[in-house]
Amino acid sequence: MLVAGDFQLTRFAGNPILAPKSGSPWEGVVTTNPGAWHDPATGQVFLLYRAAGNDADHLIHLGLATSTDGYHFIRASDTPVASPLPFTSDGGCLEDPRIIKLGDTYYVTVASRPFPPGRYWENGSPVPLPHHSFPADYPAALRQNLTSTHLFLTRDFKSWIRAGRMTDPSLDERDVVIFPERVGGKWVTLHRPMQWRGAGYPNAHPAIWIARSDDLLAWKELHLLAQGGEAWERKIGANNPPLRTPHGWLQIYHGVGADQHYRLGALLLDLDDPTRVTHRTLRPIYEPVADYETRGFYNGVCFPCGHAVIDGTYFLYYGGADVTCNVATCRLDELLACLLSQPVMR
């Protein structure tokens, strides 16, 4: 049996599985933070990833790649499969897609901003260039180029329905994921409103919140699900969509400590009542140590948005240092055994 704290996912020796394409105007400097979907009928894995070129605005698109083994990917198109729409609430970037599928339709949550973030690794923050700005008398809370989450629908990753914004425009809300099936007849979503912390809140730092609703786009009543407790996870947020297992919903999350590195932990949520955390890793199950994770536009980042289970192996697809796409794996039963060895949450 694995001892709690000893478990780690294994890096694929062939990482990065997708890297920027030299000279490309839309993916020449960034291909990262991939969402994923595995089609068990065909064996194909779809990777929907964040991409950007070398433009000063740093306009961010979505690209698509496919694989037949989960490790080796081929780009599906020479052009983005989705791009920002100028002068709209998702006019600056489409980032960090999380994918579920209901019937024949993929539901994708996408983090976006009204204006491109600029070269944030040089500027220190995602501040738009002077030619991108709201009028001075527009509400101050909405002039900050905050990240919202939008819902995109597609059947083929080519044609898209931009269904609408899922979050309050006055909040910085980029880590929104949808459960892959309704629970008790309700939609369940996870959130991470950045401003909900400190005085007046039960959490001192940004945390994971949960909501049940009849409508994905309506305003939701959020309840605190989990907050950071260990030194490596002062700020936490959900990553890929939850995975149903016999022991509960498996949820991978990231924790950010004082060193600003993004490490990964795991939660188990009750199948019938996902507002209840049953088990949780106390130590990271993955952390940035490889060059492609520690050196890039954001040093020290492992950030997954998608996963797949293929013949009992758990594939976790993640972005490295805001530049590349990578994969780490383990046996799913071993990851669950690690979680179940942790103290039961009360």
N, C-alpha and C positions, 0 to 999 in steps of 0.2 A: 504494500500500500504506500502511496505517496505521502510524505510528511508535509503537513501544511507549511507553506512558505518555500518548499523546495521545487515546486512545479514551475516550469517555464515552457512556453511554446518554442518551437524550433524554427530558426530562420532557414529559408530556402537558399541553398548555396548559389543558385542562379539569380538572386536579387541583384539589381532591380529587375522586375518583370516588365516594366515599361518605364522608359526614360524620355526626356525631352528630345524632340526630333530637330536636329540642327538645321537652321535656316527656315523653319516653318514659321509663318507669321502668326499662327494661333496656338501652337504648342511647342515653340522653340526653346522656352525656358522652364516650363512647368508641365508636368503630367503627374498628378498626385491625388490623394484622398479618394480612392475609388469605392463606389458602391458596386455590389455584385449580385448576380442572380444565376443560380444553377438550374438548368432544365433537365431533370432526371430522365425524361423521355428520350432526349437526343444526346445527353451527356455534355452538352455545350454549356460553357460558363460565359456570361456577359459581364464585362467590366465597363462601368460608366464612370468616367474620371474627369476631374477638374484640370483644365488646360489653359495655358496663357503663353503669349509670345513676348517679344522684347519691346513692345510699345510702351511709351511713357505713362499712359493711363493705366496700364496693367488690366486690360479688359479680360474677363475670365469666362471661358466657354465650357461646354461638356463635350468630351470625345468618347468613342466607343471602341472597345477591343473585344476579341472573342478567343476562346481556348477550347480544346477538346480534352485536355488533361488537368486543367486547373492551375498549371504552372507556366505554360508557354503560350503567349498571347500574340495575336496578329491584329493590327489596326483594321477596323471595319470600314473606315472612310478616310479620304484625304481632306475632308472638311469637317468642321464641328457638326455634331448631330443636334445641338441646341446652342443658341447664343443669346446674350442679353438683348432686350428690346429697348432702344434708346428712348428716353423721356417717359419711362414707366417705373414702377416700384422695383422691378428687377432689371433696370437698365444698365447696371454696372458690372454685375458678375453673377454667375451661376456656379455654386460651389457645393462640395461635400454631399453628393446625392446619396440618399438611403432608399432602397428599393424593396417593395413587397409586390406580390401579384395576387389579384383577386379575379377569378374567372380568366378571361383572356386579356385583362388589362393590368399593366404595371402602374402602381401608385408610387411616385417618387417625391420625397421631400427634398427641396433644394434651398440652400442658404443663398440669399441674394441681397444686394444693396442697390439703391437708386443710381449711384454713381460709381465708377470704377474706384478701387482703393488706392491707385497709384502704386509706386514702387515702395511698399511699406517696409521692406527690409533695409531701405536706405533712409526713408523718412521717419521711421520709428513707430508709425501708426498708420492705419488705413484712411488717410485724409485725402479727399479728392483734390485734384488740381484746381487752380482758381477759375478755370472756364467751366467747372462743374459746381454749381452751388444753387441753393434755394434762395428765394428773395429774403431780404433782411427782416421783413415783418412776418415771415412764416414762423409758426411756433418753434421756440428754441429747442424743445425736446425732440423735434423732428428734423432739425437741420444738421444732425451729426453724422449723416450717412450710415445709420445703424443697420445692422444685419437683421433681416426678417427671414422667415421661412415660408416658402410658397409650395403649393401642391401642383405637380405636373402629372398628367396622365398620358399613357401611350400604349399602343399594342405592338409597335415594331421598332421603337427607339429612333424613328424617323419623323413621324408626324406627332405633334404634341398638342394636348389641351392644357392651357395654362389656367387651372381651375380657380386659383385665387390665393390670397395671403392667409396663412394659418395662425398668425401671431399678431399681437398688439404692435402697431408701428412705433410706439414710443418706447418699446423694449428692445434690447439687443438679445435676439433669440435665434441662435443658429443650430442648436443641437436638438432638433425635433425629430422623433422617430414614431412610426405607426406600428402597432402590433400587427402581425401578419394575418390575424383573424379576429373577429369580434369576440369579446368575452362577456358572457351573460347578456348577449344581444346589444352590447354597447361597443363603440369604437374606443380604443384605449391608446393614448399617446403619451410620450415622455417629452419633457421640456427642460430648458435650462435658461430661465430669464436672468441675465447677468445682474440687473439692478436689484433683484430680490435677495437682499442679504443685509446683515447688520441690524441696526436699530429697527424694531418692529417686526423682525422676522426671526424664526427659530434657528436659522443658520447664519453663521458669521461670514461665510464665503459662498460663492455661487455653487448651487447644488442641483440635484435631479428632482424634478417635480413630475407628478403624474395626473392625468385627467381621464375621466370617462365621459362620453358624450354621444348624442344621437347624430351629430353633424360634425364632420371634420373641420369645416370652415367657421363655424359659429364660435363666439367667445366661450372659453371653457373655464370651469372652476378647478383650479390647480391645487393639489395637495402635496406636501413635501414627502418624497419617497426615500431619499438617501442624501446624506451630506458627508463631507470628508471628516475622517477621524484620525488618520495616520499622517505622519510628516510628509509623505510623498503625495498626498491627495487633499491638499487644502481646498482647491477648486476642483470640482468633478463635473462630468457631463456624460450623457449616454452616447454610444457610438452606433454600431450597426443595429438593425431591428432585432427585437427579441427572437429567440429560437425556442420553439416548443420542444421539451424533452419530457421523459416520463417523471422526472424529478422536479419539474418546474420550468418557468421561462428563464432561459439563459440570456443574461444581458452583459455584454462587455462594456466597460466604461473607462474613461481616461481620468487620471488624477494629475494635478499640476502642483508641485511643491515649491519651496523657496527658490530652488535652482531653475525654475521655469521649464523643467523637462516634463514631457508628456509620457507618463507610464500607464500601463493598462492593468485593470483589475476586473473581477467578474462578480456578478450577483446572481442568485436564484430567486425568482419571484413565484409566489404561489400561483398555481395554474388557474384556480377559480377566483382568486382575489389577488390580482397582481399589485395591489397597493401594499401588500405585505412581503417584505424581504425575509426569506427563510435562511439563506446562507450567503456569506460574503468573504472574499479573499482579503486577508489582512495585509499581505505583501503583494507587490506587483507580480503578475504572471508574464509580463513582457516589459522591457525598457530599452531605451535607445543606447546602443553601444557601437553599432556598425558605423562606418564612415558615412554611408548614405542616410543615416538617421541623425548623426551628430553634427554634420556640416552641410549647410544649405541656406535657404532663405529664412528659416526659423530653426536654429540649431537645437537638437535634442528632442525631436518629435517622432513619435509613432502614433498615427491617427487613422484607425480603421473606420470605414463606412459600410463595409459589406463582408459577407462570409458565405461559405458553402459547406455542405457535408457530402463527401464523396466516398462511398464504400467504408464508412465509419471513421474517416479522417476529417477533422475539422480544419478548413482553410480559412484563415483570417487575412483579408486583404486590407492593406493599410498604406498611408502616405508616409514617406520618409523625409523629414526636414523641409516640408512644403515643396518638394521638387519631384520625387519619384514615386512610382507604385511598386509595392512589394507584397510578399506573402509569407506568413508564418503558419506552421501546422502543428497538430497534435492529434492523438486519438481522442475522439469526443468522450468516450467512456472514462478516459484518464482525467480529462478536465473536470468532468462531473464528479469523479471520485475525489478529486482535490477539493472541490467546493463542498461536498458532503462531509468531508473530514473537518471542516471549519466548525466553530461553535454555532449552535442554532441561535438565530436572532430572535429576540423577544420584543 
